[in-house]
Amino acid sequence: MDVLIYLIPIALFLGGLGLVGFLWSLKSGQYDDLEGAKWRILEDDDLPEEKRPQG
């Protein structure tokens, strides 16, 4: 039972740290463009002209 004196504050601190990280990611715009990432994968802008697929 004595170990709970240490584990509960550590768990609360880590949970708060995770919450702060999540709120920071919301504020920085991490989740603003959910559709753009899947379309950027399909772009071939980084390939040279001779290696681009024809079609």
All heavy atoms as TSV, in Angstrom:
chain	resi	resn	atom	element	x	y	z
A	1	MET	N	N	0.818	-1.199	0.000
A	1	MET	CA	C	0.000	0.000	0.000
A	1	MET	C	C	0.859	1.258	0.000
A	1	MET	O	O	0.405	2.290	-0.461
A	1	MET	CB	C	-0.912	0.022	1.224
A	1	MET	CG	C	-2.136	-0.874	1.107
A	1	MET	SD	S	-3.008	-0.657	-0.406
A	1	MET	CE	C	-4.476	0.112	0.133
A	2	ASP	N	N	2.066	1.160	0.532
A	2	ASP	CA	C	2.921	2.349	0.582
A	2	ASP	C	C	3.350	2.796	-0.811
A	2	ASP	O	O	3.634	3.975	-1.033
A	2	ASP	CB	C	4.170	2.064	1.411
A	2	ASP	CG	C	3.830	1.858	2.879
A	2	ASP	OD1	O	2.800	2.399	3.319
A	2	ASP	OD2	O	4.599	1.148	3.557
A	3	VAL	N	N	3.367	1.867	-1.751
A	3	VAL	CA	C	3.807	2.213	-3.100
A	3	VAL	C	C	2.788	3.114	-3.799
A	3	VAL	O	O	3.133	3.864	-4.711
A	3	VAL	CB	C	4.106	0.927	-3.900
A	3	VAL	CG1	C	2.835	0.231	-4.310
A	3	VAL	CG2	C	4.960	1.233	-5.101
A	4	LEU	N	N	1.534	3.067	-3.377
A	4	LEU	CA	C	0.507	3.929	-3.978
A	4	LEU	C	C	0.784	5.404	-3.723
A	4	LEU	O	O	0.381	6.256	-4.524
A	4	LEU	CB	C	-0.873	3.556	-3.453
A	4	LEU	CG	C	-1.431	2.226	-3.931
A	4	LEU	CD1	C	-2.778	1.957	-3.302
A	4	LEU	CD2	C	-1.526	2.200	-5.432
A	5	ILE	N	N	1.489	5.700	-2.655
A	5	ILE	CA	C	1.845	7.088	-2.359
A	5	ILE	C	C	2.731	7.647	-3.476
A	5	ILE	O	O	2.686	8.829	-3.786
A	5	ILE	CB	C	2.558	7.170	-0.996
A	5	ILE	CG1	C	1.593	6.783	0.113
A	5	ILE	CG2	C	3.133	8.547	-0.760
A	5	ILE	CD1	C	2.249	6.635	1.473
A	6	TYR	N	N	3.504	6.796	-4.112
A	6	TYR	CA	C	4.377	7.221	-5.205
A	6	TYR	C	C	3.712	7.072	-6.573
A	6	TYR	O	O	3.914	7.895	-7.466
A	6	TYR	CB	C	5.678	6.410	-5.189
A	6	TYR	CG	C	6.441	6.582	-3.896
A	6	TYR	CD1	C	6.517	5.548	-2.978
A	6	TYR	CD2	C	7.077	7.785	-3.607
A	6	TYR	CE1	C	7.212	5.705	-1.788
A	6	TYR	CE2	C	7.775	7.949	-2.425
A	6	TYR	CZ	C	7.838	6.905	-1.516
A	6	TYR	OH	O	8.519	7.070	-0.347
A	7	LEU	N	N	2.950	5.997	-6.758
A	7	LEU	CA	C	2.408	5.705	-8.066
A	7	LEU	C	C	1.280	6.646	-8.480
A	7	LEU	O	O	1.170	7.004	-9.656
A	7	LEU	CB	C	1.912	4.257	-8.115
A	7	LEU	CG	C	2.990	3.194	-8.103
A	7	LEU	CD1	C	2.366	1.807	-8.147
A	7	LEU	CD2	C	3.945	3.377	-9.256
A	8	ILE	N	N	0.433	7.038	-7.545
A	8	ILE	CA	C	-0.693	7.915	-7.896
A	8	ILE	C	C	-0.211	9.287	-8.374
A	8	ILE	O	O	-0.652	9.747	-9.433
A	8	ILE	CB	C	-1.694	8.005	-6.726
A	8	ILE	CG1	C	-2.405	6.661	-6.569
A	8	ILE	CG2	C	-2.710	9.124	-6.963
A	8	ILE	CD1	C	-3.314	6.571	-5.380
A	9	PRO	N	N	0.700	9.968	-7.678
A	9	PRO	CA	C	1.179	11.251	-8.228
A	9	PRO	C	C	1.927	11.103	-9.554
A	9	PRO	O	O	1.799	11.961	-10.436
A	9	PRO	CB	C	2.120	11.779	-7.150
A	9	PRO	CG	C	1.723	11.094	-5.908
A	9	PRO	CD	C	1.196	9.760	-6.328
A	10	ILE	N	N	2.676	10.015	-9.710
A	10	ILE	CA	C	3.373	9.799	-10.982
A	10	ILE	C	C	2.363	9.602	-12.109
A	10	ILE	O	O	2.512	10.165	-13.204
A	10	ILE	CB	C	4.340	8.607	-10.870
A	10	ILE	CG1	C	5.504	8.963	-9.948
A	10	ILE	CG2	C	4.846	8.177	-12.237
A	10	ILE	CD1	C	6.404	7.792	-9.618
A	11	ALA	N	N	1.317	8.823	-11.856
A	11	ALA	CA	C	0.295	8.590	-12.874
A	11	ALA	C	C	-0.443	9.889	-13.215
A	11	ALA	O	O	-0.724	10.165	-14.381
A	11	ALA	CB	C	-0.690	7.528	-12.392
A	12	LEU	N	N	-0.751	10.697	-12.203
A	12	LEU	CA	C	-1.421	11.977	-12.458
A	12	LEU	C	C	-0.521	12.924	-13.243
A	12	LEU	O	O	-0.970	13.630	-14.151
A	12	LEU	CB	C	-1.846	12.609	-11.138
A	12	LEU	CG	C	-2.999	11.917	-10.411
A	12	LEU	CD1	C	-3.225	12.570	-9.047
A	12	LEU	CD2	C	-4.258	11.959	-11.250
A	13	PHE	N	N	0.768	12.920	-12.920
A	13	PHE	CA	C	1.709	13.781	-13.644
A	13	PHE	C	C	1.821	13.349	-15.107
A	13	PHE	O	O	1.780	14.183	-16.013
A	13	PHE	CB	C	3.085	13.732	-12.973
A	13	PHE	CG	C	4.136	14.460	-13.743
A	13	PHE	CD1	C	4.152	15.847	-13.773
A	13	PHE	CD2	C	5.098	13.763	-14.449
A	13	PHE	CE1	C	5.119	16.531	-14.491
A	13	PHE	CE2	C	6.072	14.429	-15.173
A	13	PHE	CZ	C	6.080	15.818	-15.199
A	14	LEU	N	N	1.945	12.060	-15.366
A	14	LEU	CA	C	2.058	11.579	-16.741
A	14	LEU	C	C	0.770	11.815	-17.526
A	14	LEU	O	O	0.810	12.138	-18.720
A	14	LEU	CB	C	2.433	10.094	-16.752
A	14	LEU	CG	C	3.850	9.769	-16.305
A	14	LEU	CD1	C	4.057	8.259	-16.275
A	14	LEU	CD2	C	4.863	10.441	-17.195
A	15	GLY	N	N	-0.358	11.648	-16.878
A	15	GLY	CA	C	-1.634	11.947	-17.533
A	15	GLY	C	C	-1.759	13.419	-17.871
A	15	GLY	O	O	-2.214	13.787	-18.954
A	16	GLY	N	N	-1.349	14.277	-16.954
A	16	GLY	CA	C	-1.364	15.718	-17.223
A	16	GLY	C	C	-0.398	16.094	-18.329
A	16	GLY	O	O	-0.692	16.953	-19.167
A	17	LEU	N	N	0.753	15.441	-18.348
A	17	LEU	CA	C	1.731	15.690	-19.408
A	17	LEU	C	C	1.168	15.289	-20.773
A	17	LEU	O	O	1.340	16.014	-21.760
A	17	LEU	CB	C	3.009	14.915	-19.107
A	17	LEU	CG	C	4.242	15.264	-19.901
A	17	LEU	CD1	C	4.669	16.703	-19.618
A	17	LEU	CD2	C	5.365	14.315	-19.546
A	18	GLY	N	N	0.482	14.178	-20.829
A	18	GLY	CA	C	-0.162	13.752	-22.075
A	18	GLY	C	C	-1.253	14.714	-22.501
A	18	GLY	O	O	-1.401	15.019	-23.688
A	19	LEU	N	N	-2.025	15.212	-21.542
A	19	LEU	CA	C	-3.077	16.179	-21.848
A	19	LEU	C	C	-2.492	17.481	-22.372
A	19	LEU	O	O	-2.985	18.051	-23.349
A	19	LEU	CB	C	-3.925	16.440	-20.604
A	19	LEU	CG	C	-5.070	17.435	-20.771
A	19	LEU	CD1	C	-6.087	16.908	-21.774
A	19	LEU	CD2	C	-5.725	17.703	-19.433
A	20	VAL	N	N	-1.421	17.952	-21.760
A	20	VAL	CA	C	-0.756	19.170	-22.229
A	20	VAL	C	C	-0.211	18.975	-23.638
A	20	VAL	O	O	-0.353	19.855	-24.496
A	20	VAL	CB	C	0.357	19.592	-21.245
A	20	VAL	CG1	C	1.256	20.654	-21.845
A	20	VAL	CG2	C	-0.248	20.080	-19.943
A	21	GLY	N	N	0.371	17.822	-23.907
A	21	GLY	CA	C	0.880	17.539	-25.249
A	21	GLY	C	C	-0.233	17.502	-26.281
A	21	GLY	O	O	-0.086	18.017	-27.393
A	22	PHE	N	N	-1.360	16.923	-25.932
A	22	PHE	CA	C	-2.495	16.874	-26.849
A	22	PHE	C	C	-3.060	18.260	-27.107
A	22	PHE	O	O	-3.335	18.615	-28.256
A	22	PHE	CB	C	-3.579	15.949	-26.286
A	22	PHE	CG	C	-4.828	15.943	-27.104
A	22	PHE	CD1	C	-4.841	15.350	-28.359
A	22	PHE	CD2	C	-5.986	16.531	-26.628
A	22	PHE	CE1	C	-5.995	15.342	-29.122
A	22	PHE	CE2	C	-7.138	16.532	-27.390
A	22	PHE	CZ	C	-7.155	15.923	-28.630
A	23	LEU	N	N	-3.206	19.063	-26.059
A	23	LEU	CA	C	-3.717	20.420	-26.243
A	23	LEU	C	C	-2.749	21.270	-27.054
A	23	LEU	O	O	-3.170	22.093	-27.865
A	23	LEU	CB	C	-4.005	21.060	-24.882
A	23	LEU	CG	C	-5.156	20.431	-24.102
A	23	LEU	CD1	C	-5.285	21.082	-22.728
A	23	LEU	CD2	C	-6.457	20.527	-24.867
A	24	TRP	N	N	-1.440	21.059	-26.866
A	24	TRP	CA	C	-0.464	21.784	-27.660
A	24	TRP	C	C	-0.579	21.411	-29.137
A	24	TRP	O	O	-0.493	22.262	-30.015
A	24	TRP	CB	C	0.944	21.491	-27.147
A	24	TRP	CG	C	2.008	22.045	-28.030
A	24	TRP	CD1	C	2.430	23.332	-28.090
A	24	TRP	CD2	C	2.750	21.328	-29.010
A	24	TRP	NE1	N	3.410	23.460	-29.038
A	24	TRP	CE2	C	3.627	22.239	-29.622
A	24	TRP	CE3	C	2.776	20.005	-29.418
A	24	TRP	CZ2	C	4.503	21.859	-30.623
A	24	TRP	CZ3	C	3.655	19.641	-30.414
A	24	TRP	CH2	C	4.497	20.565	-31.000
A	25	SER	N	N	-0.787	20.124	-29.419
A	25	SER	CA	C	-0.914	19.705	-30.816
A	25	SER	C	C	-2.181	20.267	-31.445
A	25	SER	O	O	-2.193	20.579	-32.637
A	25	SER	CB	C	-0.886	18.185	-30.934
A	25	SER	OG	O	-2.052	17.615	-30.381
A	26	LEU	N	N	-3.247	20.407	-30.686
A	26	LEU	CA	C	-4.449	21.045	-31.206
A	26	LEU	C	C	-4.195	22.506	-31.520
A	26	LEU	O	O	-4.606	23.018	-32.569
A	26	LEU	CB	C	-5.597	20.940	-30.199
A	26	LEU	CG	C	-6.319	19.619	-30.099
A	26	LEU	CD1	C	-7.374	19.699	-29.000
A	26	LEU	CD2	C	-6.954	19.244	-31.416
A	27	LYS	N	N	-3.511	23.202	-30.614
A	27	LYS	CA	C	-3.250	24.622	-30.791
A	27	LYS	C	C	-2.307	24.884	-31.965
A	27	LYS	O	O	-2.439	25.886	-32.671
A	27	LYS	CB	C	-2.647	25.195	-29.512
A	27	LYS	CG	C	-2.429	26.680	-29.558
A	27	LYS	CD	C	-1.836	27.196	-28.270
A	27	LYS	CE	C	-1.555	28.679	-28.382
A	27	LYS	NZ	N	-0.839	29.175	-27.234
A	28	SER	N	N	-1.365	23.979	-32.207
A	28	SER	CA	C	-0.391	24.191	-33.275
A	28	SER	C	C	-0.926	23.795	-34.646
A	28	SER	O	O	-0.211	23.927	-35.632
A	28	SER	CB	C	0.891	23.423	-32.985
A	28	SER	OG	O	0.659	22.032	-33.064
A	29	GLY	N	N	-2.151	23.297	-34.718
A	29	GLY	CA	C	-2.757	22.983	-36.006
A	29	GLY	C	C	-2.414	21.618	-36.548
A	29	GLY	O	O	-2.482	21.393	-37.751
A	30	GLN	N	N	-2.054	20.698	-35.700
A	30	GLN	CA	C	-1.667	19.364	-36.127
A	30	GLN	C	C	-2.807	18.631	-36.819
A	30	GLN	O	O	-2.581	17.834	-37.719
A	30	GLN	CB	C	-1.204	18.566	-34.905
A	30	GLN	CG	C	-0.629	17.225	-35.211
A	30	GLN	CD	C	0.757	17.326	-35.823
A	30	GLN	OE1	O	1.446	18.296	-35.646
A	30	GLN	NE2	N	1.133	16.315	-36.553
A	31	TYR	N	N	-4.036	18.900	-36.437
A	31	TYR	CA	C	-5.183	18.155	-36.961
A	31	TYR	C	C	-6.032	18.987	-37.913
A	31	TYR	O	O	-7.166	18.631	-38.195
A	31	TYR	CB	C	-6.050	17.671	-35.797
A	31	TYR	CG	C	-5.298	16.821	-34.819
A	31	TYR	CD1	C	-4.961	17.317	-33.562
A	31	TYR	CD2	C	-4.902	15.537	-35.138
A	31	TYR	CE1	C	-4.254	16.543	-32.655
A	31	TYR	CE2	C	-4.201	14.762	-34.241
A	31	TYR	CZ	C	-3.883	15.270	-33.012
A	31	TYR	OH	O	-3.190	14.505	-32.129
A	32	ASP	N	N	-5.500	20.077	-38.455
A	32	ASP	CA	C	-6.294	20.944	-39.315
A	32	ASP	C	C	-6.568	20.329	-40.679
A	32	ASP	O	O	-7.662	20.450	-41.210
A	32	ASP	CB	C	-5.595	22.293	-39.501
A	32	ASP	CG	C	-5.716	23.162	-38.277
A	32	ASP	OD1	O	-6.502	22.811	-37.374
A	32	ASP	OD2	O	-5.020	24.190	-38.220
A	33	ASP	N	N	-5.591	19.690	-41.289
A	33	ASP	CA	C	-5.730	19.168	-42.639
A	33	ASP	C	C	-5.698	17.653	-42.607
A	33	ASP	O	O	-4.660	17.034	-42.818
A	33	ASP	CB	C	-4.617	19.720	-43.525
A	33	ASP	CG	C	-4.780	19.313	-44.971
A	33	ASP	OD1	O	-5.891	18.914	-45.350
A	33	ASP	OD2	O	-3.792	19.395	-45.713
A	34	LEU	N	N	-6.842	17.035	-42.376
A	34	LEU	CA	C	-6.888	15.576	-42.283
A	34	LEU	C	C	-6.937	14.924	-43.663
A	34	LEU	O	O	-6.541	13.781	-43.828
A	34	LEU	CB	C	-8.101	15.145	-41.462
A	34	LEU	CG	C	-8.111	15.612	-40.018
A	34	LEU	CD1	C	-9.394	15.191	-39.334
A	34	LEU	CD2	C	-6.916	15.062	-39.282
A	35	GLU	N	N	-7.428	15.630	-44.670
A	35	GLU	CA	C	-7.549	15.064	-46.008
A	35	GLU	C	C	-6.277	15.232	-46.829
A	35	GLU	O	O	-6.014	14.453	-47.729
A	35	GLU	CB	C	-8.714	15.738	-46.744
A	35	GLU	CG	C	-10.061	15.516	-46.088
A	35	GLU	CD	C	-10.519	14.080	-46.206
A	35	GLU	OE1	O	-10.303	13.468	-47.268
A	35	GLU	OE2	O	-11.058	13.553	-45.226
A	36	GLY	N	N	-5.495	16.256	-46.558
A	36	GLY	CA	C	-4.346	16.575	-47.398
A	36	GLY	C	C	-3.251	15.535	-47.380
A	36	GLY	O	O	-2.598	15.297	-48.397
A	37	ALA	N	N	-3.025	14.885	-46.261
A	37	ALA	CA	C	-1.921	13.925	-46.157
A	37	ALA	C	C	-2.121	12.735	-47.084
A	37	ALA	O	O	-1.170	12.271	-47.709
A	37	ALA	CB	C	-1.774	13.454	-44.720
A	38	LYS	N	N	-3.329	12.251	-47.186
A	38	LYS	CA	C	-3.541	11.083	-48.045
A	38	LYS	C	C	-3.401	11.432	-49.517
A	38	LYS	O	O	-3.053	10.579	-50.324
A	38	LYS	CB	C	-4.885	10.441	-47.765
A	38	LYS	CG	C	-6.082	11.253	-48.171
A	38	LYS	CD	C	-7.360	10.507	-47.835
A	38	LYS	CE	C	-8.575	11.312	-48.206
A	38	LYS	NZ	N	-9.801	10.638	-47.818
A	39	TRP	N	N	-3.628	12.688	-49.900
A	39	TRP	CA	C	-3.457	13.079	-51.296
A	39	TRP	C	C	-2.006	13.424	-51.608
A	39	TRP	O	O	-1.559	13.251	-52.743
A	39	TRP	CB	C	-4.363	14.254	-51.633
A	39	TRP	CG	C	-5.810	13.865	-51.592
A	39	TRP	CD1	C	-6.721	14.239	-50.658
A	39	TRP	CD2	C	-6.499	12.996	-52.494
A	39	TRP	NE1	N	-7.932	13.656	-50.919
A	39	TRP	CE2	C	-7.827	12.891	-52.053
A	39	TRP	CE3	C	-6.108	12.291	-53.626
A	39	TRP	CZ2	C	-8.765	12.111	-52.699
A	39	TRP	CZ3	C	-7.061	11.523	-54.278
A	39	TRP	CH2	C	-8.360	11.434	-53.817
A	40	ARG	N	N	-1.264	13.911	-50.620
A	40	ARG	CA	C	0.144	14.240	-50.854
A	40	ARG	C	C	0.978	12.991	-51.134
A	40	ARG	O	O	2.001	13.050	-51.803
A	40	ARG	CB	C	0.720	15.002	-49.669
A	40	ARG	CG	C	0.392	16.470	-49.688
A	40	ARG	CD	C	1.221	17.215	-48.671
A	40	ARG	NE	N	0.947	16.796	-47.306
A	40	ARG	CZ	C	-0.004	17.319	-46.539
A	40	ARG	NH1	N	-0.770	18.283	-47.004
A	40	ARG	NH2	N	-0.175	16.899	-45.309
A	41	ILE	N	N	0.545	11.849	-50.643
A	41	ILE	CA	C	1.262	10.604	-50.893
A	41	ILE	C	C	1.262	10.282	-52.385
A	41	ILE	O	O	2.230	9.756	-52.930
A	41	ILE	CB	C	0.621	9.443	-50.098
A	41	ILE	CG1	C	0.814	9.655	-48.603
A	41	ILE	CG2	C	1.182	8.107	-50.526
A	41	ILE	CD1	C	0.035	8.687	-47.764
A	42	LEU	N	N	0.189	10.627	-53.070
A	42	LEU	CA	C	0.029	10.258	-54.469
A	42	LEU	C	C	0.735	11.206	-55.428
A	42	LEU	O	O	0.837	10.903	-56.614
A	42	LEU	CB	C	-1.467	10.212	-54.809
A	42	LEU	CG	C	-2.285	9.222	-53.974
A	42	LEU	CD1	C	-3.751	9.353	-54.288
A	42	LEU	CD2	C	-1.805	7.805	-54.208
A	43	GLU	N	N	1.219	12.330	-54.960
A	43	GLU	CA	C	1.890	13.280	-55.833
A	43	GLU	C	C	3.279	12.767	-56.210
A	43	GLU	O	O	3.995	12.206	-55.395
A	43	GLU	CB	C	2.006	14.639	-55.148
A	43	GLU	CG	C	0.669	15.314	-54.954
A	43	GLU	CD	C	0.788	16.631	-54.231
A	43	GLU	OE1	O	1.910	17.071	-53.937
A	43	GLU	OE2	O	-0.261	17.224	-53.951
A	44	ASP	N	N	3.670	13.003	-57.455
A	44	ASP	CA	C	4.967	12.555	-57.950
A	44	ASP	C	C	5.912	13.724	-58.173
A	44	ASP	O	O	6.779	13.676	-59.037
A	44	ASP	CB	C	4.795	11.812	-59.274
A	44	ASP	CG	C	4.150	10.458	-59.089
A	44	ASP	OD1	O	4.290	9.906	-57.990
A	44	ASP	OD2	O	3.518	9.971	-60.034
A	45	ASP	N	N	5.793	14.784	-57.422
A	45	ASP	CA	C	6.606	15.971	-57.637
A	45	ASP	C	C	8.087	15.745	-57.347
A	45	ASP	O	O	8.933	16.454	-57.865
A	45	ASP	CB	C	6.109	17.133	-56.769
A	45	ASP	CG	C	4.750	17.615	-57.214
A	45	ASP	OD1	O	4.374	17.317	-58.372
A	45	ASP	OD2	O	4.067	18.275	-56.425
A	46	ASP	N	N	8.414	14.756	-56.535
A	46	ASP	CA	C	9.810	14.548	-56.174
A	46	ASP	C	C	10.567	13.661	-57.167
A	46	ASP	O	O	11.769	13.514	-57.076
A	46	ASP	CB	C	9.924	13.953	-54.772
A	46	ASP	CG	C	9.164	12.648	-54.642
A	46	ASP	OD1	O	8.306	12.381	-55.486
A	46	ASP	OD2	O	9.446	11.917	-53.682
A	47	LEU	N	N	9.877	13.071	-58.138
A	47	LEU	CA	C	10.529	12.224	-59.124
A	47	LEU	C	C	11.038	13.054	-60.298
A	47	LEU	O	O	10.362	13.973	-60.755
A	47	LEU	CB	C	9.552	11.166	-59.652
A	47	LEU	CG	C	9.064	10.132	-58.652
A	47	LEU	CD1	C	8.045	9.212	-59.312
A	47	LEU	CD2	C	10.226	9.320	-58.126
A	48	PRO	N	N	12.206	12.722	-60.834
A	48	PRO	CA	C	12.673	13.405	-62.046
A	48	PRO	C	C	11.767	13.070	-63.232
A	48	PRO	O	O	11.050	12.069	-63.227
A	48	PRO	CB	C	14.071	12.852	-62.265
A	48	PRO	CG	C	14.409	12.050	-61.076
A	48	PRO	CD	C	13.161	11.809	-60.303
A	49	GLU	N	N	11.822	13.880	-64.267
A	49	GLU	CA	C	10.951	13.704	-65.430
A	49	GLU	C	C	11.103	12.330	-66.079
A	49	GLU	O	O	10.134	11.726	-66.498
A	49	GLU	CB	C	11.248	14.784	-66.470
A	49	GLU	CG	C	10.658	16.135	-66.139
A	49	GLU	CD	C	9.143	16.138	-66.187
A	49	GLU	OE1	O	8.560	15.427	-67.027
A	49	GLU	OE2	O	8.542	16.840	-65.373
A	50	GLU	N	N	12.336	11.808	-66.196
A	50	GLU	CA	C	12.531	10.554	-66.905
A	50	GLU	C	C	12.046	9.345	-66.108
A	50	GLU	O	O	11.866	8.272	-66.650
A	50	GLU	CB	C	14.007	10.365	-67.291
A	50	GLU	CG	C	14.962	10.249	-66.118
A	50	GLU	CD	C	15.482	11.588	-65.625
A	50	GLU	OE1	O	15.106	12.628	-66.182
A	50	GLU	OE2	O	16.253	11.578	-64.653
A	51	LYS	N	N	11.845	9.472	-64.802
A	51	LYS	CA	C	11.415	8.339	-63.988
A	51	LYS	C	C	9.931	8.380	-63.646
A	51	LYS	O	O	9.434	7.500	-62.973
A	51	LYS	CB	C	12.216	8.286	-62.694
A	51	LYS	CG	C	13.660	7.938	-62.935
A	51	LYS	CD	C	14.363	7.679	-61.634
A	51	LYS	CE	C	15.807	7.283	-61.922
A	51	LYS	NZ	N	16.521	6.938	-60.719
A	52	ARG	N	N	9.215	9.390	-64.105
A	52	ARG	CA	C	7.782	9.461	-63.831
A	52	ARG	C	C	7.032	8.424	-64.654
A	52	ARG	O	O	7.365	8.166	-65.798
A	52	ARG	CB	C	7.246	10.853	-64.148
A	52	ARG	CG	C	7.678	11.865	-63.156
A	52	ARG	CD	C	6.953	13.143	-63.317
A	52	ARG	NE	N	7.489	14.103	-62.349
A	52	ARG	CZ	C	7.092	15.331	-62.270
A	52	ARG	NH1	N	6.181	15.795	-63.076
A	52	ARG	NH2	N	7.628	16.130	-61.378
A	53	PRO	N	N	6.002	7.830	-64.077
A	53	PRO	CA	C	5.211	6.857	-64.835
A	53	PRO	C	C	4.474	7.537	-65.995
A	53	PRO	O	O	3.979	8.648	-65.843
A	53	PRO	CB	C	4.227	6.286	-63.825
A	53	PRO	CG	C	4.372	7.080	-62.593
A	53	PRO	CD	C	5.573	7.958	-62.712
A	54	GLN	N	N	4.441	6.872	-67.105
A	54	GLN	CA	C	3.753	7.408	-68.283
A	54	GLN	C	C	2.275	7.020	-68.205
A	54	GLN	O	O	1.926	5.895	-67.918
A	54	GLN	CB	C	4.375	6.830	-69.559
A	54	GLN	CG	C	5.841	7.127	-69.700
A	54	GLN	CD	C	6.113	8.615	-69.809
A	54	GLN	OE1	O	5.346	9.330	-70.414
A	54	GLN	NE2	N	7.204	9.057	-69.205
A	55	GLY	N	N	1.412	7.983	-68.478
A	55	GLY	CA	C	0.006	7.638	-68.498
A	55	GLY	C	C	-0.902	8.658	-67.967
A	55	GLY	O	O	-0.861	9.592	-67.384
